[in-house]
Structure formats: structure tokens, C-alpha cells
Amino acid sequence: MSNRPVLCLKNISYSYDGKTNALEDVQLNIYSNEKIAILGSNGAGKSTLFLCMNGVITPDKGEIWLNDVFITNQNKMELRKNVGIVFQDAESQIVAPTVLSEVSFGPMNLKLPQEEVKKRTHQALQYMNLTSFSHRPPHYLSGGEKKRVTIADIIAMQSNVILFDEPTTALDPYHQKGLEEVLQKLSQEGKSVIVSTHDMDFAYGFAERAIVFDNGKIIADSNIATVFENDAVLKKAHLRKPYLFEITQLLRKKGILKNDGNQPKSVKELEKSL
């Protein structure tokens, strides 16, 4: 991970009604190759944060910097090119009549040469195992298949930072496992992958860093295990501990598992520790 942030939010505030802040003085640095979970209850500011990071909405105050470049209304397209977002509701993101045209929509809007659009589109379809779906209408696909299409949309954009808003919503265990594999693969390729989620078990298994929001403010930003050890933060943000984390704590309390500082993040890792 580089010491220089790829995305920097400086004292960001935003209000939908001009009275109550959905975000208030948010200070946040995102580095390359990070795996981050954004946590908090409904209305805490998670989705608003994503919309600001992607340039969908403009903060009322504060600054956004991308690779040391200050983002303004004139160069906001750079933010949208480099920070991709996969929305919770796949239906709201899909606009084209076929999967092929849907995935090519983003690169075409970047006004890339036709051959580059074609190359990126087919690479994204292959990445998400959607090549055989190319000429099918996306609205007739299953929920999990639609989610894969929306992820392919962002992969075709070749964004360096990818935001996933509640990515596990409406996914069965099979498709959730597939999603987790895609997120890990994107991270291994050097992307910064940020998920906003209410699923504490998914967040704990995937992320290395957790950022907790409450009433539009960041109340914790640390290693994810450190965050889940902080009972005061969890109580304030109305969060629970992941089940595996609680089991590990109990085994250590009973003297069954050594308190060696390692935090098992999967059943296999816990079995190895035992």
C-alpha cells in the first residue's frame, strides 16, 4: 500500500435539505489496494459518502482530491472514470437492452476509440463469466446475474477505486460466495475495494480496515478487528460483533485458543489456529 492516497476527502459536508447534515466534516484518505468496510446504521451517511466519492453529488463544503488533483465541476469526469460504484439495486443501474450494450455503455461515454471499447467490454464479460449472456436482455436475468452485469459495467471502466453499496443484498449463499471471490480478485489486481454493508460477518471476512459512521460523522477508522473490539463504538453505531469474532474471543477467554494477536477471519483460519 502506497503512503500517498489515491482519493482524499477533506472536511466534506453535505445536506439534502439545507438543514441536517448527511455528512459532516468527513476527513478520509483511501490508499491503493485497500479492502475497506464502511459500517453504520441506516441513515448514518454511508450511501451519501459513496455518492460524493463518485461525483454523483457535490459536497456543500470541503475538498476531494484524486491522485493529488483537486476535483472541481470542470474535471469531475476524472472522478467518475476512476471511482466506480455498484449500487445496491442492480435494476437502477442497468439501462441498456442487452448485456453487451450495457457493459459497453460506460467505456463509450468515456469517448474511447471503438476498438478500446470493444476490448474492455469483452474483457469485463469474460471476467464476470457473462460472455454467453452477451445478447440477452439484462432485465430477464436473475438477481445474482444482474449483480454480475453491474460489476462488469465498472470493470469495463477500469476504475482504480470500486465502491459496492450493500453488495450481498438479495444474494443467495452461492452467489455471495461468487461475489466474495470477485472482490478478492479485484483487490489482488491492485484495486481499492470499498464495501458499505450491514452484514458484519461478510465485512469481517473481507475487509482489513473498517470505517464506522454515525449521524454523518466518522466515529472509528482502524483495523477491522480493532474496531470490533471497541464496545463503545459498536454500541453508538448500533452494530454487532461478527459471529466468528465472538467465537474467537470466547475460545481465548476459556483458554482454548492462544491470545497470540492473530485474528482468524474464516473457519479454516480458526481451525488452523486451534
C-alpha positions in Angstrom: 0.0 0.0 0.0 1.4 3.4 -1.0 1.8 6.2 1.6 0.1 8.6 -0.9 -3.7 8.4 -1.0 -5.4 7.8 -4.4 -8.5 9.5 -3.1 -8.6 12.2 -0.4 -11.7 13.7 1.2 -11.0 16.9 3.2 -13.7 18.1 5.6 -16.6 17.1 3.4 -20.1 18.1 4.5 -23.4 17.6 2.6 -27.1 18.2 3.4 -30.1 17.2 1.3 -32.4 19.7 2.8 -30.0 22.5 3.8 -30.7 21.9 7.5 -29.5 18.5 8.6 -26.0 17.2 7.5 -26.0 13.8 6.0 -22.2 14.1 6.1 -20.4 16.4 8.5 -16.7 17.3 8.3 -15.6 13.9 6.9 -11.9 13.5 6.6 -10.8 10.4 4.8 -7.9 9.0 2.8 -8.2 6.0 0.6 -5.0 4.2 -0.5 -4.3 1.8 -3.3 -5.0 -1.9 -2.8 -7.1 -1.4 0.3 -10.0 -3.6 1.4 -12.4 -1.4 3.4 -15.8 -1.9 5.0 -18.0 1.2 5.6 -20.2 0.4 8.6 -23.1 2.2 10.3 -26.9 2.0 10.8 -29.5 3.2 8.3 -29.1 7.0 7.8 -25.6 7.1 9.1 -24.2 8.6 5.9 -22.7 5.6 4.1 -24.6 5.9 0.8 -24.2 9.7 0.7 -20.4 9.2 1.2 -20.3 6.9 -1.9 -22.3 9.4 -4.0 -19.8 12.2 -3.1 -16.8 9.9 -3.7 -18.1 9.0 -7.2 -19.1 12.6 -8.1 -22.8 11.9 -8.3 -23.4 14.7 -5.8 -21.2 17.7 -5.0 -20.4 18.4 -1.3 -21.7 21.6 0.2 -18.2 22.2 1.7 -14.8 20.5 1.7 -12.5 19.2 -1.0 -12.0 16.0 -2.9 -8.6 15.1 -4.3 -7.9 12.3 -6.8 -4.2 11.4 -7.2 -3.1 14.8 -5.9 -5.5 16.6 -8.3 -8.2 18.9 -6.9 -11.6 17.9 -8.2 -13.9 20.7 -9.5 -17.0 20.8 -11.6 -14.7 21.1 -14.7 -12.8 17.9 -14.1 -15.4 15.8 -12.2 -15.4 13.3 -15.1 -12.0 12.2 -13.9 -13.6 11.2 -10.6 -16.3 9.2 -12.3 -13.7 7.5 -14.5 -11.5 6.4 -11.6 -14.1 5.8 -8.9 -16.7 3.2 -9.9 -19.8 2.4 -7.9 -22.0 -0.7 -7.9 -25.4 0.2 -6.5 -27.4 -2.0 -4.1 -30.3 -2.2 -6.6 -29.0 -3.7 -9.8 -32.2 -2.7 -11.6 -31.5 1.0 -11.0 -28.0 0.7 -12.7 -29.0 -1.2 -15.8 -30.1 1.0 -18.8 -29.3 -0.9 -22.0 -31.4 -3.6 -23.9 -28.7 -6.2 -23.9 -25.8 -7.3 -21.6 -23.3 -6.4 -24.3 -24.6 -2.9 -24.8 -24.9 -2.4 -21.1 -21.3 -3.3 -20.3 -20.1 -1.2 -23.3 -22.1 1.9 -22.2 -19.5 3.2 -19.7 -16.5 3.0 -22.0 -18.4 4.5 -24.9 -19.3 7.5 -22.6 -15.6 8.0 -22.0 -15.3 8.6 -25.8 -12.7 5.9 -26.2 -11.8 4.5 -29.6 -14.1 1.8 -30.8 -11.5 -0.9 -30.6 -10.7 0.0 -27.0 -14.4 -0.1 -26.1 -14.8 -3.5 -27.7 -11.7 -4.8 -25.9 -12.7 -3.5 -22.5 -16.3 -4.8 -22.9 -15.3 -8.4 -23.8 -12.6 -8.5 -21.1 -15.3 -7.4 -18.5 -17.7 -10.0 -19.8 -15.1 -12.7 -19.5 -14.1 -11.5 -16.1 -17.6 -11.9 -14.8 -18.3 -15.1 -16.8 -21.0 -13.4 -18.8 -19.9 -13.9 -22.4 -22.7 -16.4 -23.1 -25.2 -13.8 -21.9 -24.0 -11.0 -24.3 -27.1 -10.8 -26.4 -29.7 -11.4 -23.6 -31.8 -8.6 -22.1 -30.4 -8.0 -18.6 -33.9 -7.4 -17.1 -34.8 -11.0 -17.7 -31.7 -12.2 -15.7 -31.8 -13.4 -12.1 -30.9 -11.1 -9.3 -27.4 -12.6 -9.0 -26.8 -12.4 -12.7 -27.9 -8.8 -12.8 -25.4 -8.0 -10.0 -22.7 -9.6 -12.1 -23.7 -7.4 -15.0 -23.4 -4.2 -12.9 -20.0 -5.3 -11.7 -18.9 -5.9 -15.3 -20.1 -2.3 -16.0 -17.5 -1.0 -13.6 -14.7 -3.4 -14.6 -15.1 -2.2 -18.2 -14.5 1.4 -16.9 -11.2 0.2 -15.3 -11.7 2.2 -12.2 -8.9 2.2 -9.6 -11.4 2.6 -6.7 -14.6 0.5 -6.7 -17.4 1.1 -4.3 -20.0 -1.6 -3.5 -23.2 -0.4 -1.8 -24.7 -3.4 0.1 -23.3 -5.9 -2.3 -24.7 -9.0 -0.6 -28.3 -7.8 -0.6 -30.7 -10.4 -2.2 -27.9 -12.8 -3.0 -28.2 -16.4 -2.1 -25.1 -18.2 -0.5 -23.9 -19.5 -3.9 -23.9 -16.0 -5.5 -22.5 -14.4 -2.3 -19.5 -16.8 -2.4 -19.0 -15.8 -6.1 -19.1 -12.1 -5.2 -16.6 -12.6 -2.5 -14.2 -14.3 -5.0 -14.6 -11.4 -7.4 -13.9 -8.8 -4.7 -10.7 -10.7 -3.6 -9.6 -10.9 -7.3 -10.1 -7.2 -7.8 -8.1 -6.5 -4.6 -5.3 -8.8 -5.8 -5.1 -6.8 -9.0 -4.4 -3.6 -7.0 -7.8 -2.1 -6.9 -9.1 -0.3 -3.8 -12.3 -2.1 -2.9 -14.7 -0.4 -0.5 -18.0 -2.1 0.6 -20.8 -0.5 2.5 -22.7 -3.2 4.3 -25.0 -4.2 7.2 -23.6 -7.7 7.1 -21.0 -7.8 9.8 -19.9 -11.4 9.1 -19.2 -10.5 5.4 -17.4 -7.3 6.3 -15.2 -9.1 8.8 -14.3 -11.8 6.4 -13.4 -9.5 3.6 -12.1 -6.1 4.9 -8.9 -5.2 6.6 -9.9 -1.7 7.5 -13.3 -0.6 8.9 -14.7 3.0 8.9 -17.7 3.5 11.2 -20.3 6.3 10.6 -22.8 7.7 13.0 -25.1 10.7 12.1 -22.9 11.7 9.2 -19.6 11.6 11.2 -16.7 9.1 11.3 -16.5 7.7 14.8 -13.9 5.0 14.1 -11.4 4.3 11.4 -8.9 1.4 12.1 -8.0 -2.2 11.5 -11.3 -4.1 11.4 -10.5 -6.3 14.4 -9.7 -3.3 16.5 -13.0 -1.7 15.6 -14.9 -4.8 16.6 -13.1 -4.9 19.9 -14.4 -1.4 20.7 -17.7 -2.0 22.5 -18.4 1.8 22.9 -18.2 2.4 19.1 -20.3 -0.7 18.4 -23.0 0.5 20.9 -23.1 4.0 19.5 -23.3 2.9 15.9 -25.8 0.1 16.7 -23.6 -2.7 15.3 -23.0 -6.2 16.5 -19.8 -8.2 16.5 -19.3 -10.9 13.8 -20.1 -14.4 15.0 -16.6 -15.7 14.2 -15.1 -12.8 16.1 -17.2 -13.6 19.1 -16.4 -17.3 19.0 -12.7 -16.5 18.8 -13.0 -14.2 21.8 -14.9 -16.9 23.8 -12.3 -19.5 23.0 -9.5 -17.2 24.2 -11.4 -16.4 27.3 -11.8 -20.2 28.0 -8.1 -20.7 27.4 -8.8 -23.0 24.4 -7.2 -20.6 21.9 -3.9 -18.7 22.4 -4.1 -15.0 22.6 -1.3 -14.6 20.1 -2.6 -11.5 18.3 -3.8 -13.4 15.2 -7.5 -12.8 14.3 -8.9 -15.8 12.3 -11.2 -14.4 9.6 -12.6 -17.7 8.3 -13.5 -21.1 9.7 -10.4 -22.5 8.1 -8.2 -20.0 9.7 -9.8 -20.7 13.1 -9.3 -24.4 12.6 -5.6 -23.8 11.8 -5.2 -21.7 15.0 -6.8 -24.5 17.1 
